[in-house]
Amino acid sequence: MLYILLTREEIVKKLFAVIAPLYTRFVKPLEALSNARRRAIYDYIRERGYSWPRELERVFNMAYGEVCWHLTVLERVDLIYNFYALKRRFYVNKGLPLDEAIIKIFREQAGREPSEEEVLKARRSCSQLL
């Protein structure tokens, strides 16, 4: 009954918290980067500032689920954060502040500045703030 009132993203977050293996909760940043594919994904995001799963899937020729797994591990060790904008979930390097990331993504992906409403929506969906 409770799940009827939740949004799709909230349900996914709750299910993932239950399903994800416990060891990812205790992985240290250096251990997370010991995986070559995960390291490549992190380097790509760090250099560009952001990315999204479908782009990473294409760039690294990996399965969508594998990309999402690596992103989750990187997020849990606090190397990246994510937010929803332009009908996508963007994963952003932790060194790039949220407001700068929002503006950069809108300029590069939409070719325009974000509206105030879009900025607020992106802020609300940010995993960094949860």
BATORFI-261614 format. One line per 4 residues: number of its first residue (from 1); their letters; for each residue y, x, z of N, C-alpha, C, CB. Coordinates in steps of 0.1 Angstrom, whole numbers. Each point is the difference from the previous one (the first is absolute). Last residue first. Glycine has a CB too. Example, Ala and Ser with C-alpha at 12.3 -4.5 7.8 and 13.67 -1.06 7.14 Angstrom:
// residues 2
2 = sa = -22,128,71,11,9,0,11,-8,8,-6,12,-22; -51,-9,21,12,-9,0,12,9,0,-12,-19,12
//
This chain:
// residues 130
130 = llqs = 137,204,-4,-9,-9,7,-6,6,13,-6,-9,-22; 37,30,-12,6,-8,11,-9,-9,8,20,0,-15; -34,27,-23,7,9,10,6,-7,12,4,16,-19; -22,-38,-21,-11,4,10,6,9,11,-17,-3,-17
126 = csrr = 45,-34,-13,-3,14,2,-10,3,11,23,5,-8; -1,-47,-10,-14,2,-3,-4,15,3,2,-18,-18; 43,2,26,-10,-9,7,-14,4,-2,17,-18,0; 17,38,-26,0,5,14,-10,-7,8,24,6,-2
122 = aklv = -17,-21,-42,-8,13,0,0,5,14,7,5,-23; 19,-43,17,-14,-3,-2,-9,12,0,7,-20,-13; 40,25,15,-5,-6,12,-15,-3,-1,23,-9,5; -2,25,-44,0,10,10,-6,-5,14,20,11,-11
118 = eees = -11,-42,-23,-12,8,-4,-2,12,10,3,-6,-24; 35,-22,28,-12,-7,3,-12,8,-2,12,-22,-6; 29,39,-8,-1,0,15,-12,-7,4,25,1,2; -28,19,-50,9,-9,6,-2,1,15,0,-16,-19
114 = perg = -8,58,-15,-6,-11,7,10,-10,6,-20,14,4; 28,17,-49,1,1,14,-7,-13,6,22,13,-1; -38,6,-47,11,-6,6,0,2,15,0,-17,-18; -36,28,-14,13,3,-7,12,-6,5,-14,3,-20
110 = aqer = -35,-4,33,6,-12,-5,13,3,-8,-10,-12,20; -17,48,-1,-10,-10,-5,7,-12,-6,-16,8,17; 42,28,2,-10,6,-9,-9,-10,-7,1,21,13; 32,-34,20,7,7,-11,-10,4,-10,18,8,15
106 = fiki = -35,-27,24,6,-10,-8,8,7,-12,2,-15,21; -22,44,11,-10,-8,-8,6,-11,-9,-16,4,19; 44,22,10,-6,8,-11,-10,-8,-8,3,20,15; 16,-41,23,10,2,-11,-6,8,-11,19,-1,16
102 = iaed = -46,-4,22,3,-13,-6,9,1,-12,-4,-11,22; -3,49,5,-12,-3,-8,2,-13,-8,-14,12,17; 47,1,14,1,8,-12,-12,-3,-9,12,18,13; -12,-39,29,11,-6,-9,1,9,-13,12,-9,21
98 = lplg = -44,23,12,-3,-13,-6,11,-5,-10,-14,-5,21; 7,59,-13,3,-12,8,-1,-13,-8,16,15,13; -44,31,-20,10,-8,-7,3,-12,9,-8,8,-23; -26,22,36,13,8,0,11,-8,-7,-13,21,0
94 = knvy = -33,-36,1,6,-2,12,14,7,1,-23,-2,11; 0,-16,-57,0,12,8,8,-2,13,-3,14,-20; -18,-56,-6,11,9,0,-2,11,10,15,-19,-6; -38,-26,-24,-3,10,11,10,11,-2,-25,-6,1
90 = frrk = 24,-49,-17,3,14,-2,-3,8,12,18,-7,-16; -32,-42,-8,0,7,13,3,15,-3,-16,-17,11; 33,-27,-42,-10,11,2,1,5,15,2,6,-25; 28,-39,2,-14,-5,-2,-10,11,1,9,-18,-14
86 = layf = 37,26,24,-2,-1,-14,-15,-4,-4,18,17,-4; -16,-1,52,12,-2,-8,-4,-1,-14,15,12,16; -35,-1,38,-2,-8,-12,13,-2,-7,-20,-11,11; 0,54,21,7,-13,0,-2,-7,-13,17,10,16
82 = nyil = -36,37,17,0,-9,-12,10,-12,3,-24,7,-6; 13,49,21,1,-14,5,1,-8,-13,12,6,22; -30,48,-6,6,-10,-9,2,-13,7,-10,12,-20; -8,24,44,6,8,-11,7,-9,-10,-18,17,3
78 = dvre = -10,-28,39,15,0,0,6,10,-10,-1,-7,24; -46,-7,-14,4,13,6,15,2,-2,-22,9,-5; 3,-48,-13,-4,0,14,4,13,7,-18,-15,-5; 25,9,-42,9,-8,8,-3,0,15,3,-15,-20
74 = lvtl = -31,37,-11,13,7,1,10,-8,8,-5,10,-22; -37,-30,14,-1,11,9,13,8,2,-25,2,-7; 24,-38,-23,-1,-5,13,-2,12,10,-10,-21,-8; 10,30,-38,13,-4,4,0,-5,15,6,-6,-24
70 = hwcv = -47,16,3,8,12,3,14,-3,4,-14,12,-17; -13,-49,5,-6,7,12,8,12,3,-22,-8,-6; 33,-14,-34,5,-8,12,-6,7,13,1,-21,-13; -16,38,-28,14,3,2,5,-7,13,3,2,-26
66 = egya = -46,-12,13,1,14,5,14,4,2,-21,5,-12; 12,-47,-7,-4,0,14,1,14,6,-15,-19,-4; 23,13,-43,11,-6,8,-3,1,15,5,-15,-19; -26,52,-13,-2,-14,2,11,-5,9,-25,2,-3
62 = mnfv = 35,41,-28,-8,-4,12,-1,-15,1,8,21,12; 19,13,-40,-13,-5,-5,-9,-3,11,3,13,-21; 44,2,23,-11,8,5,-14,-4,-5,14,4,20; 27,-26,-34,3,14,0,-12,8,4,24,-5,5
58 = rele = -27,-43,-3,1,5,-13,2,15,-1,10,-22,-7; -10,2,49,-13,-3,-6,-1,6,-14,-3,-21,14; 44,20,9,-9,11,4,-13,-1,-6,13,1,22; 16,-36,-30,5,12,-7,-9,12,4,24,-9,0
54 = rpws = -32,-32,21,-4,-1,-14,5,13,-8,1,-25,2; 12,20,46,-14,2,-3,-5,0,-15,-3,-10,22; 53,26,-9,-7,-12,3,-15,2,-4,21,-15,-2; 25,48,17,-9,-4,-10,-6,-14,4,-5,24,-6
50 = ygre = 46,18,20,-7,-13,2,-10,-2,-11,20,-10,11; 5,51,-5,7,-8,10,-8,-13,3,22,10,-7; -31,31,-22,7,-11,-6,8,-8,10,-18,-1,-18; -9,37,33,9,5,-11,9,-11,-6,-17,18,-4
46 = riyd = -16,-29,37,11,8,6,10,5,-10,-16,7,18; -23,-31,-32,10,-9,7,12,8,6,-19,-16,5; -17,41,-24,7,-8,-11,11,-9,6,-22,0,-13; -6,24,42,9,9,-7,8,-8,-10,-15,20,4
42 = yiar = -19,-43,18,11,3,9,11,9,-7,-15,-3,20; -26,-5,-43,8,-13,1,13,3,9,-21,-14,-3; -10,49,1,7,-2,-13,9,-12,0,-20,12,-12; -8,-4,49,11,9,0,8,-1,-13,-13,16,14
38 = rran = -25,-41,-9,10,-6,8,12,10,0,-17,-12,15; -21,26,-38,6,-11,-6,12,-6,8,-22,-5,-11; -4,40,30,8,5,-12,7,-12,-7,-16,19,-3; 5,-14,56,-6,-6,-11,8,3,-13,-10,-19,15
34 = slae = 26,31,28,-11,9,-4,-8,-5,-12,-2,8,23; 39,-29,2,4,7,-13,-11,10,-4,23,-3,6; -27,-23,34,1,-9,-10,3,7,-14,9,-17,17; -11,42,23,-13,-4,-4,1,-10,-12,-8,3,24
30 = lpkv = 48,11,-5,-6,11,-7,-14,-3,-5,13,16,14; 11,-48,13,6,2,-13,-7,11,-8,21,-8,9; -51,-17,27,12,7,1,6,3,-14,-7,10,22; -26,-51,-2,1,11,-9,14,6,2,-16,-10,-17
26 = frty = -4,-30,38,2,12,7,1,13,-8,-13,-12,17; 6,-34,-34,11,-2,11,3,13,7,-7,-24,2; -28,20,-34,13,1,-7,11,-1,10,-10,-9,-21; -36,3,34,5,14,-1,13,1,-7,-24,7,0
22 = lpai = 1,-50,6,8,5,11,5,14,-2,-13,-14,15; 4,-21,-56,-7,9,10,9,6,10,-17,5,-18; 29,-52,-6,1,14,-2,-8,8,11,23,-4,-10; -19,-45,11,-10,6,-9,1,15,-1,0,-21,-12
18 = vafl = 32,-5,37,-13,-3,6,-11,8,-8,7,-23,8; 38,23,-23,0,6,14,-14,-1,6,24,-5,3; -16,-17,-44,-2,14,-2,0,8,14,12,-2,-22; -4,-45,21,-14,3,-3,-2,15,-2,-1,-22,-11
14 = kkvi = 45,7,20,-9,-2,11,-14,3,-3,15,-18,8; 16,22,-43,3,10,11,-9,-2,12,24,1,-7; -26,-33,-28,-5,12,-4,2,11,10,4,-6,-23; 16,-35,31,-15,-1,1,-6,13,-4,1,-25,-5
10 = eert = 45,21,0,-3,1,14,-15,-1,2,22,-10,6; -5,5,-50,1,13,5,-4,2,15,18,4,-17; -17,-48,-2,-11,8,-6,1,15,5,0,-15,-20; 22,-20,52,2,3,-14,-12,8,-4,25,-1,1
6 = lliy = -29,-35,40,4,14,-4,2,1,-15,-12,8,20; -4,-48,3,15,2,2,5,14,-4,-2,-17,18; -44,5,-19,6,-9,-10,15,2,1,-19,-17,2; -11,38,29,2,7,-13,7,-9,-11,-20,14,6
2 = lm = 7,-31,38,12,9,1,3,7,-14,-6,4,24; -33,-31,-19,12,-8,0,13,9,0,-13,-18,12
//
